Amino acid sequence: MYLTRFRINTARVGARRLLSSPQVLHAAVMSSFAEAPRHQGESPRVLWRIDHNSKAEVLLYIVSPDRPDLTHLVEQAGWPTTTNGGWQTYDYISFLKRLAAGDTWAFRLTANPVHSIRRADDEPTKRTAHLTPRHQKQWLISRQERAGFSIIEKEPERRLLPEGDEHELIVHGHRGLSFGKTEQASGRKNHVKLTAVTFDGRLRVTDPEALRHTLTAGLGKAKAYGCGLMTLAPVGRPDR
């Protein structure tokens, strides 16, 4: 497994095109591999995420079973004349092996928090997005045990609200994404709409093996479109 970070040169026309559509960026990410990555079930897969840290600092993170080659992204949206064009790839396996129960980390996750509803008894269930920060937080909290971590709870005196502020967790970057998609098998054109939000917080490792799975297989839906990738950083560091 590899973790790759690529800084996007937002001043370039190619960068603006990539950032305009998750479908376009997904295709660019998958083109980073000589052989199309194969994914089955809950096995490790290619995950990616865009972090808009500031207007001038936009980062693409990729977690993948194989080492990517981002030469084409450097040519379109990087700095071709610099030494590495803006990208670094790290061995992820050694980091994953060091995870241990009780460790605390800062984390970042961009996800597509959804739930299934049925408006009438005779209608099929329909997947719909959670739209409020409170419900989005609860979506993640309800998955933490199975995902191998627990979000750290605040001391009562540090809570600003009587409810909904119990955890070291914030939600930001709410984005409604809408883009076209062409089915490869049939050639049929579909329109995709989804909601993506970013979670920042602190967690404690409860099940290292389950957390390794979360970090390499993703969390939630819409993984092909920049959702599901969780990254960790030592507490106190801004980069995740």
Disulfide bonds with the S-S distance in Angstrom:
none
